């Protein structure tokens, strides 16, 4: 366990047994664990009770208010309990022994060089490299993912909490961009890995043939259809607010997201339903309508199915 008090905060929604495995993997490495359930209701009680028995403090929120609100709730409680660092996690992320110590060590090493460290993530998240540049004990990170994100309490005090009006999707990216814009370093700890359960993966096809081109993987993952409202709206908000502070990153990620949105539309059935979700997201961004997606859009998103060959099923 780190000499500095480190607390873990998990956000859960309709958690399965994987949440218990995730909490169990980190509980011996930190000062305390707070699990914030984001309005799952009575169906989640067996898992939540089991997490309490394992030593986690469980907060049951009465309504589903989004991942940022849930994490902010837990972060605030952890800091009040004396946390100097908070690590945020998803309910299906697992870590190895020494994970927390390695993140804190990277923070401390960077701080000794004079860096103003805003957050630290593992170099690898489910096989995806988050550190840019050559392998090093620590280095700048790109495309940070909130699960496994070490945040000093002082950063929350000075830069503010996660942006809860994003609800879900790109919450972590906004936080990283905000910190960089304010002069904080966003780092990855070299050599540190974190396991994460991947979602369902599909084979990329065109006219029945697998697409395999340089820089274009033959497999891709798709979100639950309703989340494309948040992905599109929040991407547009990020572009508007952070283009001038991080133009290279914004352009690169917008191109990649654009390709993904076209891929999703191509395999969506009916396509017109996803097009309506995209259009509603665009209108929301233009009119600054943040928070939860309109209720009237939910049945439209619920119509959408993905018409693409499944390579591997993700966790339900």
C-alpha positions in Angstrom: 0.0 0.0 0.0 1.2 3.5 -0.9 2.5 5.7 2.0 0.1 8.4 0.7 -3.6 7.6 1.4 -5.1 6.3 -1.9 -8.8 5.5 -2.3 -10.5 3.7 -5.1 -13.8 4.8 -6.5 -15.9 2.4 -8.6 -19.0 3.4 -10.6 -21.5 0.5 -11.1 -24.7 0.1 -13.1 -26.5 -3.2 -13.0 -23.2 -4.9 -11.9 -22.5 -8.6 -12.3 -20.0 -10.9 -10.6 -17.2 -9.1 -12.5 -17.7 -6.1 -10.2 -16.7 -8.3 -7.2 -13.6 -9.5 -9.0 -12.7 -5.9 -9.9 -13.0 -4.6 -6.4 -11.2 -7.7 -4.9 -8.2 -7.1 -7.2 -7.5 -3.6 -5.8 -8.8 -3.6 -2.2 -5.6 -4.8 -0.6 -3.6 -2.0 -2.4 -5.5 1.0 -1.1 -6.8 2.8 2.0 -10.4 2.4 1.1 -12.9 1.5 -1.6 -16.1 3.4 -2.4 -18.6 1.8 -4.8 -21.2 4.2 -6.2 -24.1 2.4 -7.8 -25.7 4.6 -10.4 -29.4 3.8 -9.9 -29.4 0.1 -10.6 -32.3 -0.5 -8.2 -33.1 -3.7 -6.3 -31.8 -6.1 -8.9 -28.2 -5.1 -8.0 -28.6 -5.7 -4.3 -27.0 -9.2 -4.2 -23.8 -7.9 -5.8 -23.8 -4.7 -3.7 -24.2 -6.6 -0.5 -21.4 -8.9 -1.5 -19.2 -5.9 -2.1 -20.0 -4.5 1.3 -19.0 -7.8 2.9 -15.7 -7.6 1.1 -15.0 -4.2 2.7 -16.2 -1.7 0.2 -18.3 1.3 1.2 -21.4 1.2 -1.1 -23.4 4.2 -2.1 -26.8 3.5 -3.6 -27.9 6.4 -5.8 -31.7 6.5 -6.3 -31.5 7.4 -10.0 -29.3 6.9 -13.0 -27.5 10.3 -13.3 -24.5 9.2 -15.4 -20.9 8.0 -14.8 -19.4 11.4 -14.1 -22.0 12.2 -11.4 -21.4 8.8 -9.8 -17.7 9.1 -9.8 -17.8 12.7 -8.5 -19.9 11.5 -5.6 -17.4 8.8 -4.7 -14.4 11.1 -5.2 -15.8 13.7 -2.9 -16.5 11.1 -0.2 -13.0 9.7 -0.6 -11.3 13.1 -0.3 -13.4 13.9 2.8 -12.2 10.6 4.3 -8.6 11.8 3.8 -7.6 10.5 0.4 -4.5 12.3 -1.1 -5.1 10.3 -4.3 -8.1 8.8 -5.9 -8.2 6.1 -8.6 -11.3 5.7 -10.6 -12.5 2.4 -12.0 -15.2 0.7 -14.1 -17.0 -2.2 -12.7 -15.3 -4.7 -15.0 -11.6 -3.6 -14.7 -9.1 -5.7 -12.9 -5.6 -4.9 -11.8 -2.4 -6.8 -10.8 -0.6 -6.6 -7.5 1.5 -3.4 -7.2 -0.7 -1.5 -9.7 -1.5 1.3 -7.3 2.1 1.6 -6.1 3.4 1.8 -9.6 1.0 4.7 -10.5 1.9 6.6 -7.4 5.6 6.0 -8.1 5.3 7.4 -11.6 3.5 10.5 -10.1 6.2 11.0 -7.5 9.1 10.5 -10.1 7.5 13.1 -12.4 6.9 15.5 -9.6 10.6 15.3 -8.6 11.5 16.5 -12.1 9.4 19.6 -11.5 6.3 18.4 -13.5 2.9 19.6 -12.4 1.1 16.2 -12.5 -2.6 16.3 -13.1 -3.3 12.6 -13.5 -1.5 9.2 -14.2 -2.9 6.3 -16.2 -1.3 2.9 -16.9 0.7 2.6 -20.1 -1.6 -0.2 -21.4 -5.3 -0.4 -21.0 -6.7 -3.7 -22.4 -3.8 -3.9 -24.8 -4.2 -0.3 -26.0 -1.1 1.9 -25.4 -1.9 5.2 -23.7 1.7 6.5 -23.4 3.0 8.5 -26.3 6.7 8.5 -27.4 9.4 5.9 -26.5 9.0 3.6 -23.5 9.9 5.4 -20.3 9.2 5.3 -16.6 6.6 7.9 -17.3 5.6 9.9 -20.3 2.8 12.0 -21.8 -0.5 10.1 -22.3 -3.0 10.4 -25.1 -6.6 9.3 -25.2 -6.8 8.6 -21.5 -9.4 6.2 -20.2 -10.9 6.9 -16.8 -10.7 3.4 -15.5 -7.3 3.2 -13.7 -6.9 7.0 -13.6 -4.9 8.2 -10.6 -5.9 11.8 -9.6 -4.3 13.8 -6.8 -6.8 15.4 -4.5 -5.3 18.8 -5.0 -6.1 18.6 -8.7 -9.8 18.1 -8.0 -9.7 21.1 -5.6 -8.0 23.3 -8.2 -9.4 22.1 -11.6 -12.8 20.9 -10.5 -14.5 17.5 -10.7 -15.4 15.5 -13.8 -17.9 17.2 -16.1 -21.2 15.7 -15.0 -23.3 17.3 -17.8 -21.5 15.0 -20.3 -23.4 12.2 -18.5 -21.4 9.4 -20.2 -18.8 9.1 -22.9 -15.7 11.4 -23.3 -15.9 12.4 -19.7 -12.3 11.3 -19.2 -11.1 12.9 -22.4 -12.6 16.3 -21.4 -10.9 16.0 -18.0 -7.5 15.4 -19.6 -7.9 18.3 -22.1 -9.0 20.6 -19.3 -5.9 19.7 -17.2 -3.6 20.2 -20.1 -5.2 23.6 -20.9 -4.5 24.7 -17.3 -0.8 23.6 -17.4 -1.1 20.1 -15.8 0.8 17.1 -17.2 -1.3 14.1 -18.1 1.0 11.1 -17.8 1.1 7.3 -18.3 3.2 5.0 -16.0 5.6 3.1 -18.2 5.2 -0.7 -18.2 2.0 -0.7 -16.1 -0.9 -2.7 -17.5 -4.6 -3.0 -16.7 -7.0 -5.7 -17.7 -10.4 -4.8 -18.9 -13.3 -6.8 -20.3 -13.8 -5.8 -23.9 -17.2 -5.3 -25.4 -18.6 -7.2 -28.4 -16.3 -7.1 -31.4 -17.4 -7.2 -35.0 -15.7 -8.0 -38.3 -15.3 -5.0 -40.6 -16.7 -6.0 -44.0 -17.5 -4.4 -47.3 -19.7 -6.3 -49.8 -19.3 -9.5 -47.8 -15.5 -9.3 -47.7 -13.3 -8.5 -44.7 -11.7 -5.1 -44.8 -8.0 -5.3 -43.8 -6.0 -2.1 -44.8 -3.0 -0.4 -43.2 -4.1 1.6 -40.2 -7.7 0.2 -40.5 -8.2 -2.9 -38.2 -10.4 -5.7 -39.5 -12.2 -5.8 -36.2 -14.1 -3.0 -34.4 -16.3 -2.5 -31.4 -19.7 -0.8 -31.2 -21.4 0.9 -28.3 -24.9 0.4 -27.2 -26.9 2.5 -29.8 -28.2 5.1 -27.4 -24.7 6.1 -26.4 -24.1 7.5 -29.9 -26.1 10.5 -28.8 -23.6 11.2 -26.1 -20.6 10.3 -28.2 -21.5 12.7 -31.0 -22.8 15.6 -28.9 -19.9 15.5 -26.5 -17.4 15.2 -29.4 -18.8 18.4 -30.8 -18.6 20.1 -27.5 -15.0 19.1 -27.0 -14.1 20.3 -30.5 -15.6 23.7 -29.8 -14.1 24.2 -26.3 -10.6 22.7 -26.8 -9.6 23.1 -30.4 -7.3 26.1 -29.8 -5.6 24.5 -26.8 -5.1 21.1 -28.4 -5.6 21.4 -32.2 -3.6 18.3 -33.1 -5.4 16.0 -30.7 -8.8 17.4 -31.6 -8.3 17.0 -35.3 -6.8 13.4 -35.0 -9.6 12.2 -32.7 -12.3 13.9 -34.7 -11.2 12.1 -37.9 -11.1 8.7 -36.1 -14.5 9.3 -34.5 -15.9 10.4 -37.8 -14.8 7.1 -39.4 -16.3 5.2 -36.6 -19.6 7.1 -36.8 -19.8 6.3 -40.5 -19.0 2.6 -39.8 -21.8 2.5 -37.1 -24.3 4.1 -39.5 -23.4 1.6 -42.3 -24.1 -1.5 -40.1 -27.1 0.0 -38.2 -30.6 -1.3 -38.9 -32.6 0.7 -39.5 -30.0 3.3 -40.6 -32.6 6.1 -40.4 -32.9 5.5 -36.6 -29.2 6.1 -36.0 -29.3 9.1 -38.3 -32.0 10.5 -36.1 -29.8 9.9 -33.1 -26.9 11.7 -34.8 -29.2 14.6 -35.8 -30.5 15.0 -32.3 -27.0 15.0 -30.9 -26.0 17.7 -33.4 -28.9 19.9 -32.4 -28.2 19.4 -28.7 -24.6 20.5 -29.2 -25.6 23.6 -31.1 -28.2 24.5 -28.5 -26.0 23.6 -25.5 -28.5 21.0 -24.3 -26.4 18.9 -21.9 -27.1 16.1 -19.5 -29.3 13.2 -20.2 -30.5 12.5 -23.8 -34.2 13.4 -24.5 -36.6 10.6 -23.3 -38.4 10.8 -26.7 -35.1 9.6 -28.3 -34.8 6.4 -26.3 -37.4 4.3 -28.2 -35.8 5.3 -31.4 -32.3 4.3 -30.2 -33.8 1.0 -28.9 -34.9 0.1 -32.5 -31.3 -0.1 -33.7 -29.5 -3.4 -34.2 -26.0 -3.9 -35.6 -25.9 -5.9 -38.8 -22.2 -7.0 -38.7 -20.5 -10.4 -38.1 -19.7 -10.9 -34.4 -16.1 -11.9 -33.8 -16.3 -12.1 -30.0 -19.1 -11.5 -27.6 -18.5 -9.0 -24.8 -19.7 -9.1 -21.2 -23.4 -8.6 -20.9 
